[in-house]
């Protein structure tokens, strides 16, 4: 019996097949470089049609140093205008 359920946005859940060893090797070869070039884990998951957890695990197994959550912060700029 096949039940289709919807996500909060009303889109049907996508059924994802398990990763094969070949697919895991391919993702392990490409994802770390994409992540290091500032791609988010969520963007990589969406692009590869895999879950956040799967992508995180592949990156972790590849020895990737993870960025802090929330993205890169903009540096504070000091007010340099002089008051006379």
N, C-alpha and C positions, 0 to 999 in steps of 0.2 A: 504494500500500500504506500503510495507516494503522496505525502502531504506538503503542500506549498504554504509557507508562512511568509508574512511580510515583515520587513524591517520597520523601524519607526518612521522612515520616510515613505513607506508604502511600496518600496521596491521589493521584489521577491528575493529571498536568500539565494545566494549562488552556492551550488554544491561544488566543492573543491575536491578533486581526486588527491589521494595521498602522493607525496613526493616520491619519485623514483630515485635511485642512487645517482643516475645520470643527471637528472634535474637538480638534485642537491649539489652535485659537483659544479654544474654550470652556474647556479646561483652563488655558490661559494666563491667562484672565480670572479664574478662581476659585481655583486652587491657591496663588498667592502669598499671598493674604489668609488662607487656611486655615493655611499654614505660619507666617505671622507671628503667628497666634493660638495658637501652640504645638503644632499638629498635627505629627507626625513625618513624615518622608518615607516611611517604611515604611507608616504608617497611610494616608497619601494614596494610595500605590501600591495597597494592598489595596482601599481604597474605590473607586478608579477602575478597578480591574482592569488595571492597567498595571505595568510593572516599576519597580523602584527607580531604575534608570538612566534610564528615560524621564522619570520625575517629576523627578529631579535635573536633567536637561538642560532641561526646561521651566522650572524655577525659575531655573536659571542664566541662561537666555536672557532671563528676565523681570527680571534684575538683582537678584535676592533676595540679601540678606546672610545667609549660612549660619551657624547656631549651631555651636558646638564639638561634636564627637562626644560621646556619652555623656549628653546631656541637661543640664539646668541643675543646678548643684551647690547644696546647701543651705549657707547661710552658717554659719561657725563661731560658736558662742555661747560667750562668755567666762564662766567660772565667777565669779559675783559674790558668792558666799557668803563672809562674813567669818569668819575664824578668830580666836578670842580666846585 
